[in-house]
Amino acid sequence: MLDIRFVKAPLVIHFEKVDQNREFFQKEFNSLSEFEEDAVGQWLKLAKAKGETENSDPVLLTLIVELHKKVDQLTALIKKEERELIPLSHHEMIDSIGFENISLEGDFFEEAQEYYCRIEMPVFPKREMPIFIRAISTNIGQILLMHDKDQKDWNSYVASRERVMIRELKAKA
C-alpha cells in the first residue's frame, strides 16, 4: 500500500497518455507557462525586479494585470483569435490530492505510464494548470513536471484543502 497523504479536492482533470507525443505536449506545456504571459505581465515582472513597484499596492497591481488579461481575452474572442488547447482524450474527476500526487475517482491510468494533464484550478487567476504525471497505480499519479508558479499555487491549494479537512474533523468531534 502506498503511504501518501491525500486530502479531498473537487477538481476536474483532462489527460492523455504521452507515448511518442512528448514534444507535442511539451510545446503546449511551455506555452502555458508564466513566461508566455502578455506584455503587461512581463512589464510588471520587470518593474518588480527593478524595484519600481515597492511603493505600490501588490494586490492592486495584480488585479489591474488580471483585468488587462481579461480585456485581451475578450478582444481575442471577438476577433476569433482564441488560443486552442490540445484536445485531451480523458476528462475525469479528481478524488483527492497531495503535494506530489493526485488520486482519481476511478481506475483510468496504466501503471508506469506518463500522462500530460491539465487541471482546472479554482485559484486566482482561474486557469488550467498543465502538468506531467507518472501513474504509480491505476488511479494515482505522481507529479513529474509543473511550472514554478503553478507549484506554488498547487501547494497553497493543497494546504488550504488540508485546513478545510481539519475544520471538518473538529466539527465532527
C-alpha positions in Angstrom: 0.0 0.0 0.0 1.3 3.4 -0.9 1.8 5.8 2.1 0.7 9.1 0.6 -1.1 11.8 2.5 -4.2 12.8 0.5 -6.9 15.4 1.0 -10.3 15.5 -0.8 -10.4 18.0 -3.6 -13.2 18.5 -6.1 -11.1 19.2 -9.2 -11.5 18.3 -12.9 -8.6 16.8 -14.8 -8.1 16.4 -18.6 -5.4 13.9 -19.5 -3.8 11.8 -22.2 -1.1 9.2 -22.3 2.2 10.7 -23.6 3.5 7.7 -25.6 5.5 9.1 -28.6 3.9 12.6 -28.4 6.2 14.1 -25.7 7.3 17.0 -27.8 3.8 17.8 -28.9 2.6 18.0 -25.3 5.7 19.8 -24.2 5.0 22.7 -26.6 1.6 23.3 -25.1 3.1 22.9 -21.6 5.7 25.6 -22.4 3.1 27.9 -24.0 1.1 27.8 -20.8 4.0 28.9 -18.7 4.1 32.1 -16.7 6.8 33.3 -19.1 4.4 33.3 -22.0 2.2 36.0 -20.5 1.0 39.2 -22.1 3.1 42.3 -22.4 1.7 43.9 -19.2 2.5 40.8 -17.1 6.1 40.8 -18.4 6.3 44.6 -17.8 5.1 44.1 -14.2 7.7 41.4 -13.6 10.5 43.6 -14.9 9.3 46.6 -12.9 9.2 44.4 -9.7 12.7 43.1 -10.5 14.0 46.7 -10.8 12.2 47.7 -7.5 9.9 50.2 -9.3 6.8 48.8 -7.6 7.9 48.9 -4.0 5.6 51.9 -3.2 2.7 50.3 -5.0 0.0 48.0 -3.6 0.8 44.5 -4.9 -2.8 43.3 -4.7 -4.0 46.3 -6.7 -1.2 45.8 -9.3 -2.2 42.1 -9.6 -5.8 43.0 -10.1 -5.0 45.5 -12.8 -2.8 43.0 -14.7 -5.6 40.4 -14.4 -8.2 42.9 -15.7 -5.9 43.7 -18.6 -5.6 39.9 -19.4 -9.5 39.7 -19.3 -9.7 42.6 -21.8 -7.1 40.8 -24.0 -9.2 37.5 -23.8 -12.4 39.3 -24.7 -10.6 41.1 -27.6 -9.3 37.7 -28.8 -12.7 36.2 -28.5 -14.3 39.0 -30.5 -11.6 38.7 -33.2 -11.9 34.9 -33.1 -8.2 34.6 -32.2 -8.7 32.5 -29.0 -5.9 30.0 -28.2 -6.8 26.4 -29.0 -5.6 23.9 -26.4 -4.8 20.3 -27.4 -8.0 18.2 -27.0 -7.1 15.5 -24.4 -8.9 12.2 -24.6 -9.9 11.8 -20.9 -12.0 14.2 -18.7 -12.4 12.9 -15.1 -12.9 14.0 -11.5 -10.0 14.0 -9.1 -10.9 12.4 -5.8 -8.0 13.7 -3.7 -4.7 15.4 -3.9 -1.3 15.6 -2.2 1.7 17.8 -2.6 3.2 15.5 -5.2 0.3 13.2 -6.2 -3.3 13.1 -7.4 -5.9 10.3 -7.0 -8.8 9.9 -9.4 -12.3 8.6 -8.6 -11.8 5.6 -10.9 -9.1 3.4 -12.5 -8.1 5.3 -15.6 -4.3 5.1 -15.6 -2.0 2.4 -16.9 0.7 1.8 -14.2 4.1 3.3 -15.0 2.8 5.3 -18.0 3.4 9.0 -18.3 0.5 11.4 -18.9 0.1 15.0 -19.9 -2.7 16.7 -17.9 -4.5 20.0 -17.4 -6.2 20.5 -14.1 -8.9 23.2 -13.7 -7.7 25.2 -10.7 -10.1 27.3 -8.7 -7.3 29.8 -7.7 -6.9 33.4 -8.7 -6.5 33.8 -11.6 -8.6 30.8 -12.5 -6.9 28.7 -15.1 -6.0 25.2 -16.4 -2.7 24.1 -14.9 -0.6 21.9 -17.2 1.4 19.0 -15.6 3.1 15.8 -16.5 2.5 12.8 -14.2 3.6 9.2 -14.0 0.9 6.6 -13.0 2.0 4.7 -9.9 -1.2 2.8 -9.8 -4.4 2.7 -11.9 -5.8 5.7 -10.1 -2.8 7.5 -8.6 -0.4 9.7 -10.4 2.8 11.2 -9.2 3.6 14.8 -10.4 6.7 14.9 -12.5 6.7 18.3 -14.0 4.9 21.6 -13.1 5.8 25.2 -13.7 7.2 27.0 -10.6 4.3 29.5 -10.2 1.9 26.6 -10.6 3.7 24.6 -8.0 3.4 27.4 -5.5 -0.4 27.7 -6.3 -0.8 23.9 -6.1 1.0 23.7 -2.7 -1.2 26.6 -1.4 -4.3 24.9 -2.6 -3.3 21.5 -1.0 -2.6 23.3 2.3 -6.0 25.1 2.2 -7.8 21.8 1.5 -6.0 20.3 4.5 -7.2 23.2 6.7 -10.8 22.6 5.4 -10.4 18.9 6.3 -9.1 19.7 9.8 -12.0 22.0 10.4 -14.5 19.4 9.3 -12.9 16.8 11.6 -13.0 19.2 14.5 -16.7 19.9 13.8 -17.5 16.2 13.9 -15.7 15.7 17.2 
